[in-house]
Amino acid sequence: MTKHNLARAWVLLAALTVVSTLLHFSDLPAALMGVMILIIAGAKARLILLDYLELRGVMGWQGGILAGLAALISVMLVLLLAA
């Protein structure tokens, strides 16, 4: 990974953290806030897996890991909305 990609990933992670923090302090309904924060958490996890762990170029692993991540986030969203 180049330093530019690493810096870009770090800036995106910081920006997504700020957005999720602002959502936490907003007046949105809890279910909507929870869904949005879970989506942001999924985006951050994807960024970490693909850029920091450098799995972007490994095609076999990339698909499986992203499918597992999508399944995990989906289960958490279903549980959140069922509660």
N, C-alpha and C positions, 0 to 999 in steps of 0.2 A: 504494500500500500504506500502510496506517495504521501508526503507530508500534507499536501493540499487536500487529499481525500480525508485524511485523519482530522484535519482542522475543520473541514466542512461537516464531518460527522459530529464532532464535538459541539460546533455551533448549533446544529440541528437538535442535538440532545438537550442543550441548554435552553433553546427556544421552546421545545416541547415541554420541558419541565416548568418553565414560566407559564405557559398556557394552562397546564394542568393545575398549577397553584392558583392561578386566577379563577379557574373554574371552581375550585374548592371553596373560594370565598364569595362566589356569586350567589344570587338568589334563585337559581334554577331549581326545579323540582329534583329531589334526590335521585330518582330513577334515571332521569335524563342526564344529570351530572355524572352518575355512575357509568352510564353507557359511554359518554364522551371521554371520561378518564380512562376507561378500559381500552377504547380505540386508540387513544394516545399512547397508552402503555404498550399496546401491540406494535404500534409504529416504532416506538423506541426500542423494543426488543428486536424487531426486524433489522433496524439500523445497527444495533450492537452485533447481532449475529453475522450480518453480511459484511459490514465494514471493519469493525474492530477484530472480529475473529477471522476475517478475510475468507469467508465462505462464498462470496459473490462469484468467484471464478471456478468454484467446484460444483459443476452442474448436478451430479448425482446427489450430493449432500444438500445442495441448496433447495431442491424441490421437496425433499423429505422433511427437512427441518422447517421450512415455511409451512408445509401442510400440517405438521404437528403443532406449530405455533398458532395457526388459524384454528385448529380444532380446540386447543386449550382456551383461546380467547372466546370462541363460540360457546364452549361449555360454561365459562364464567359469565358470559352475557345472559345465557339462559337461566342460570342460577340467580343472577341479580334480578332479572325481570320476574322470576317466579316468587321471589321473596316479598 
